Amino acid sequence: MAGTSIATRVYLSFIGLALTLAGAVFCWLMWRSFQRARAEDHWPVVPCVILESGIQDRQIDPNSPPERRFAVKYAYVRDDQSYTSELVRLRGSGWSSKTDVAEAYIEKYPEGSNQECHVNPENPEQAVLEKESKAPGYSLWFPAIFVVGGIGMVAGAWRRKSGEAVVV
């Protein structure tokens, strides 16, 4: 019965370790995002007033379509001190080539309207109109498959089958 060479085992181990590392990095990033979203659940809600509500434009390349995003500025009071914020979510507003996305936000947060914002109790200068999604926490299983698969690949590369000899 032919044996598996050391070079093959090392090669499979490197691939397995790379998969494990990539999966672990994505697990960590997604877990961090989930934890940040969970922490926002405990942020106090305070009234705020929309001072500015509009569309911001940019064009990265003359050959690409222009992109737009919702731009907002709102004022709120926390612990008898006035603050302003420009964050819809902690990650900000996303850029899109579709105008209707930004226009929907303008309708939802019109200038001069009274809204509610969520204020970071540890840093009252940080407030958001909308909380982040917890979806990354519910999707951790996907990068975890790469962690488990990578570990399994390394273990399988070095597991000897009965009667198998390692070829040097």
Buried (B, 14 or more C-beta within 10 A) or exposed (E): EEBBEEEEBEEBBEBBBEBBEBBBEBBEEBBEBBEBBEBBEEBEEBEBBBEEBBBEEEEEEEEEEEBBBBBBBBBBBBEEEEBBBEBBBBEEBEBEEEEEBBEEBBEBBEBEEEBEBBBBEEEBEBBBBBBBEBEBBEBBEEBBEBBEBBBBBBEEBBEEEEEEEEEE
